[in-house]
Amino acid sequence: MTLAGNIEVSIRLKAQRGLEGGFNATAALIEEAIWRDYFHQLDWSQTISVELKGTGPESRSLWISRGPSQVFIPLTPSGNGKVEPTRTAPLTFAWRDSDGKTFSYSPKMTSAGLQLDASLEILPDFYLIPANQMVSATENANRFSTLSKTGRLKQFSEIFTKEYDWIEDISLETSAGQPVIHVLAKGMTQKIPLNIVSGGMSRVASILLILAASSKSVVLVDEMENGIYYSHHVSFWKSILNFCRQYDGQLFVTTHSEEWLEALIEASESKVDDISLWRIERTGNATSVIKQFSGEAFKLGIRSGGEVR
């Protein structure tokens, strides 16, 4: 959310966690259902503060605070002929970018629904790929087209078809008037949409396309190994590392898989100076602590058979 710069992302995160987007309650209860569980121990009298440190546009801060309670009394009656006042305590989302400029927005509960201000900030290329959702076929098609127009499609196509050698061709075609990436598999006479062939393959393509189409991008992927067959782990990591370094991208990946971490070290071929492991641990009083390990320490831990997850 800190990288996003707009309130709408907080709503989208609810959907990504499987929560329904429809509400039938008072403004105060809707506000609580959407945002209260973002606050530690549900105490939304305290301010959320997140600070990201870096050397570029990823150096950002976010504050989420809840103001004093307010009562809104409409000037016109509702559909049942009654004037129904609404009590709410508005939230404020404030972002500070790497240049020190602050952008502040507050969601508003109205009789027509939830109103969110549009972000005025020009944001760098930050992307989130959740574990339980696919990147849309339209987004993938747009990035595929960008690579084609800029003469950078050949590398992506070669890597992808080498990884999945039963694919003879990959191209952009229309499906019911919409551009969609299609593939031609061996033994087939017609191309079919990539997202129909395999969710894991579509996920792989999404990550590679984002890195290649947007240089200096920051990509966050939750459980990246989902849908990727184990025999592809090392070769896929090699492609990802190659794209990250070539297009100067940053990739943040979460995983519970020891095999996936072992494959990363094998794929790195001892070049680990640009790799870090961040592990979240719980202390005796249930406080979460984040520990960072260098690429070299990470590699030694893997090769010595230690538990690094």
N, C-alpha and C positions, 0 to 999 in steps of 0.2 A: 504494500500500500504506500510505503514511503517513496518508492520509485515512480508511482503512478501519477500523482499530482492532481487527482480528481476524486470526488466523493463516490462516484458511481462504482468504483472498484470495490468499495466496502459492501455494496449490494451484490455485486457479481461473486464475491467470495462466498457469500451465503449459498448461492446457487451451486457453486463448485463443490460445496460440502454437502449437497443433497437436500438443502432446505427449500421449501416451496417459496415462491415469490409473491403469492397472494395473501392479503391480510384482511380480516374482518373484525375490527376492534376500534377502540378510541385512539386518537392521535398519540396519547401518552403510552398506551400499551404497544402500539406499532413501533414507536421510537425505541422502546425497551427491547422488543423482540429483534430488531435489526442490529442495534449497536451495543447493548449492555454487556454481552458476553465477550466483547473485545477487551474489556477492562479487567485487570487482575482481581480475582476473587469477586467479580461482579460489582466492585466498588467504583461506580462511575462518578463519585465525587472527587476522585483523584485524576490528575492529568496523565494521559499517555504521552510519553516522550521517546522518540526513536531518532537516533543520530547515526548516519552512515558516513564513514570517513574514507576518502580516496583522493586521488590526484586529478580527477576530472569531474564531469557532470554528475557522476554517481555520488559525489560528496553532498549529501542532502540531509535535511531534518524534517520531522513531522511531529506536530503536537495535536492531540485530540482532547478537548476539554468540554465540560458541560456547564452551561451558564445557569443563572438563577431562573426559578420557575416563572413562567409568564402565562397569562390568561388571554386568549383570543376570543372576542365576541363578534360574530358576524353581523353585518348590517342588515342582511336580508334573511328571512326565515328559510329553513331547510325544506325538503320535500314534504315533511309531515306538518308544516305550518308552524314549527317551533323554532325559536332562536336558541341554538345549542352552543354554549361557550366551550372552548377547548383549553385545557391546561397542559402545558408542556414546558420542558426545560431544554432549550435549544443547544445543540452541539455545534462546536466550531472546529473545523479542520484547517490547520495552518501549516503550509510547507515553506521551507526556506531552501533556495537553490544554492548551487556552488558559488554563485556571485554574491550571495548574501541578500538577495531580493526575496521578500515574503509574499506568499499568495494565501489568502484566507477566504474560506467559504463556509456557509452554514446551510444544511438541508432545511426545507420549510414544509410543514404539514399544512395543506390547504384542503378545502372542500372537494377539490378536483383530484387530490392525490398528493403524492410526494414530489416536491419540486427540488431539483438539484441544479446548482449553478454550473455552467460550462467553465472548464479551466481556461484561463488566459495565458497559461504558461506554455512555451514552446519546449517540449520535452525531448530528450535524447531517446535513443532506441532501446527501450526496456521491454522485455517480453516474459510472460509467465505461461508455462505449460503445466497445468495441473495433472495429477496422477489419474484422475477419473474422467478427463475430458480430452477430446481431440481438437487439434487446430482445424478450423473450418477449411473445407475444400476450396472455397473462394480465396481465402488468404494465401493458401499454398499456391494456387494458380497465379495469383498476382505476383508472388515472389519468383515463381518459375518464369513468368513473362519478363520480369525485370532482369533476370540473369540472361535470358535469351537476347533481349534488346541491347544489353551492354557487353555481349560477347563472352560471358562468363559461364554459360550453361554447360559447355563441354566437360569441364572438370566434375561438376555435380553428376552429370549423366554417367560418366565413366566410373566414378566411385560407386554410384548406386547400382549400376548393372553388374559391376564386378562383385559387389557384396551379395547380390541376389542374381547369380549367374543363369538362372532359369528365365530371366526377363530379357527379351530380345530387343525391346525398344521402349522408350518412355517419351511422351510428348504431351502437348497441351491440345485438347480437343473440346468441343462443346457438347454439353449434355442438357437437353431441353432448353437450349439457348444460353446456358451458363458455362463459362470456361472451367474445365476440370482436368487435372492431371490424369492421363490414361497410360496404361502399360500393356504391352503385348507379351504374353507368356508363351513359352515353347509349347507347341502342340495346339495352340489356339489360332483361329483364323481372324478373330476380331479383338480389338483393344477394349479393355474394361477399366472403369474408374479405379484409381489406386486405393482409395479408402474402402472399396468393396473387397479388394483382394486380401488386405490384411491391415488390422489396426496397428500392429507393431511396425510394419513397413511404412505406413502413413506417418507414424510418430517419428521414425527415423528421418524420413524425408523432410518433415516440418523443421526439425532441429537444424539439419544441414542447410536448408533453404534460408532460414532466418539468419544464420551466421554468414552465409555467402552474400545474401541480398543487402544486408545492413552492416557495413564495417563499423567497428568500435561499438558493437551492440553488447548489452548485458542481458543474458538469457538465464532464466530460472526454471529448472525442470524438476518436478517432484516425481521421484521413483522412475528415473529415466529408463531403467532396465525392463519395465513392463512391456510385455509383448515381444521381446527380443530373444530369440532362441540362443541358448548358452554358447553354441559353437560360433556365433557371430560376435560375441562380446569383445574379444581382443581386436578383431579387424574393425569393428564399429568404433571402438575407442580410438584407434589409429586415425580413422577418418575425422572424427570429432576434434582430436588434438590438432590435426593438420589444418582444419578449417579455422579453429580458434586462433592459431598462430598466424596463419596467412591473412586473415581478415581482422586481426587485432581485437577479437571478441573475448568477453569474460563469460564463463559458464559456471553457474552454481547448481549443484546436483544433490538431491537427497536420495539416500538408499538405505535399505536394511540388509542388502545382499553382500555377503563376504566374497562370493564368486565375482561379483561386479567390481569390487575394489581390487581384487587380485588381478583381474583382467586389465584394469587401468594401469597398474604398475608394470605388467608385462608389455602393454602397448606403448608405454612411455619410452622404452628402450634406454633407461638410465637418465633420460633428460627430464628431471623432476623439479628443476629450480622454479618453474612457473606453476607448480601444483601444490595445493595445501589441503590438509584434512582438518575439518572442524567437527569436533565431537561434543555432543550435549550430554552432560552427566548430572545426576542428582546427588546432592550432598545429604548428610544425615537429617537435616531439618527440611528436606524436600525442596530445597532451593536449587534451581537449575543453573548450571555453570557451563559456559562454552569454553572449550580448550582448543587451541590451534596448534597444529603440528606441521612442521616444514615438510616439503616433498621428500627430502632425504630421510627424515625420521619416519615418515609414513612408509617409505619403501623398506626400511630396515625392520619395521614392525611387521609388515606383511611377510617378508622373507624369513623372519625368525619364527613365524607361526603364531604371533601374538594376536590377541583379540583387539582389533582397532575400531570396531563399530561403536 
